[in-house]
Amino acid sequence: MLFYAIATYGMIFYTQHLLNHIAAEALRRGVSYVNEQCLVSGTSGCGQAELAAQVRSNTEALFRDFLSNPERIFGRERAAALTVDIDEAECCRLTLSYNYRDYPFIPPLLPVPEVIQTHARLTF
């Protein structure tokens, strides 16, 4: 039972760390998209919607970098198990949520979270 607990919580902590890293790095890469000219002049193509699209693209690129099969995460369909939410109103708040209740890595025998979630925010 002890080994089971270590394996279960280790995978949960690993997932939290992975999602946190991907969210933060996607926003860091988004900073390179926004330059001073873009912020000052308000040039077209530099709005929040464009920045959010760039952050979404960065997130997908990072999943391709970190996962051997970017369509799956822990043997589950990534599109079903993981949601990527970008709040354009807060330019940009990125939330990654893994639905652990419906897509567990290991059948839960111990108390585990229903959702493994991380937030990252880009502020100017």
N, C-alpha and C positions, 0 to 999 in steps of 0.2 A: 504494500500500500504506500509505503514511503517513496519507493521508486516511481510509482504511478503519480504521486503528488508532485515530485520533482519534475518529471517529464511534462505533465500537464501545465503547471505554472511556468516552467521554463519556456514552453512554446508560446504561452500567452505573453510573457515578458518580451520574448523575441519579436513577436508580432507587433506589440506596442512600440518597441524600439524601431523596427523596420518602417512602420507607418509614420512614426514621428520624423524619422530621418528623411523619408521621401517627401513628406509635406514641407518640411523646412527647406530642403534642397530645391524643390520646385519653385518655392517663392524666392529663394536666393537667385536662381537662374532668371526669374522674372524681373529682378532688379536690373539685370543687364539689358533687358528689353526697354526699360524706361530710362531715358536720358534727360538731362537738364533742359534741352531744347524742347523736348516733348512736354515736359511739365509746365514750362513758362509760356510757350506759345499756344498750347492747346491744339496743335496740329491734328488734322484728321488722321485716324489710324492710331492715335495715342490715348484713346479713351479707356474707361474702365472695362468696357466689353472686350476690347482688343487685348488688354492686359489679362483679363480672366481667360480668354482663349489661349493666350501664351502660357499661362500657368497650367491650364488643362493639358496643353501639348507637352509641357515640361514634365508633368506628372506621369503621363503615358510613357514618355521616353525613359524616365527613371524606373518604371515598372519593367520595361524591356531590359534595362541594364541589370536590375537586381534579381529578376525571376528567370529561371531557365526556360520556362514556358509562360510568357506574359499573359496568356489567356486564362491561366489557372493560378490559383494561390492555395497552397497546401492541398493539392489534389482536387480542389473545388473550382467550379466556373467562377472566374474573378468577377464577371459582370453581375452575377447573381449574389455572390457572397460579400462583395465590397462596393460601397458607394463612395463616390467622389463628389463633394458638394462645394462649389465655389460661390461665395456670397459677394456679388459684384457691388452691392450697396456699401459694404465695408472695405472695399478695395484693398486688399483682397484678403478674405478669410477663407482658408482652405480646411475642410473637414474630411477626414478619411474614416470610414466606419466599416468594421468587419462584423458581420452578423454571426456571432459565435453560437447563438442559441440554435439557429437552423443549420449551420455549417460548422460543427465542431471538428477540431483536428483529431481528438481522441474522445470517445464517448464519455460524457461528464459523470463521474461518480462523486465528485466533490463540488462544493459551491464555486461556481465560475461566473464571470460576467456574461450578460446576454449580448452585449456589444462591446467590442474593443474599438475605442475611438480616440482619435487625436485631432488637435486643432493647431493650426499655424496661422499667423497673421502678418501681413506685410504692411508696415506703417511708414509714412513719410514724415 
